[in-house]
């Protein structure tokens, strides 16, 4: 009997492996043998989402019945919502499609983001790779060095797309807390953005630690968006 699996899956950048898969039959081992599972990463190469996805691709195959080949591919766009839409509307529904998308997947749908063309209720968490904190930084010479400063002085903020935490959080702060962030969308992955004297750069604590050789002492971390943790 062929396994009946419906999989729209994603690994959130906080390292959530999502799937809407039904239970596999007893013959799952023979089904996945010699198959290829593709992990679609919703961001460009080099960032934390990309690192999490490629880490999963390197090891997860040996833990799946039949030990299929697992490959990772980048599918950036709309803060990873392009990849989410692909998984929901186009990707195979036989258990061979996984992906890496933003952890605010359901929030973007709830906020009626037109780029969210999926039903987040049909995704389910099946694992976690890491927990991380979103950190917003300014260059050390910027006039904005705190949230209080941002209420009085406009500063640019690098964003990775309309569905990303890097843009959702500042927009909410502008609307609710009176900050004056000016978003500049279209930047690549979080570990690769570089703030200027007047621009802020959201990133994650692991990226900040890995950048020690690039003189991170010149950054001022003025806001932590959230501690992200996901139960399987």
C-alpha angles and dihedrals in degrees: 000000000000112000113253105220129160109194127180099161143174141171108222117221088249079063103263117158105207131192139160091205124150118224114286121237125246089268095062090114093062092040096058096037110111090005126123121229115203122207110202111206113207095211139056123275120279102036130105094265089054093047093050093048095048091047089055092046091054096055114016097078094071090057095053120086108262092021097246124198112264123203131180126219131181118237106172124182142112093013090305094309089114088064091045091053090048092052092048100043109022114017121099114273096212100093097270098103123080131154152182116243140158116288091231091069094127093041092057090053091047090051089053094243103183089218091064103090098165143078106248091197089073093063119086131190114245101167150348133228104185148345119232144169125237109230127191115208138189128200110260093249095052118116089228111075101148143024089260090056090051090060090062105028127052116230133177120248125200114230133189097211142311093283098051130103086234088070105025095059097049091047090053091047091050090051099041107024102033097242120156104223115157108205122218107193130201103057119143128246122329098253091055103051118105122200121223126211090279103029132085124218124205115209142146129266094246089054091049092052092047090053094062092116089060092065099258087183086085091065123084113211104210104164140029112203100197146321104248120210128158130195117219 
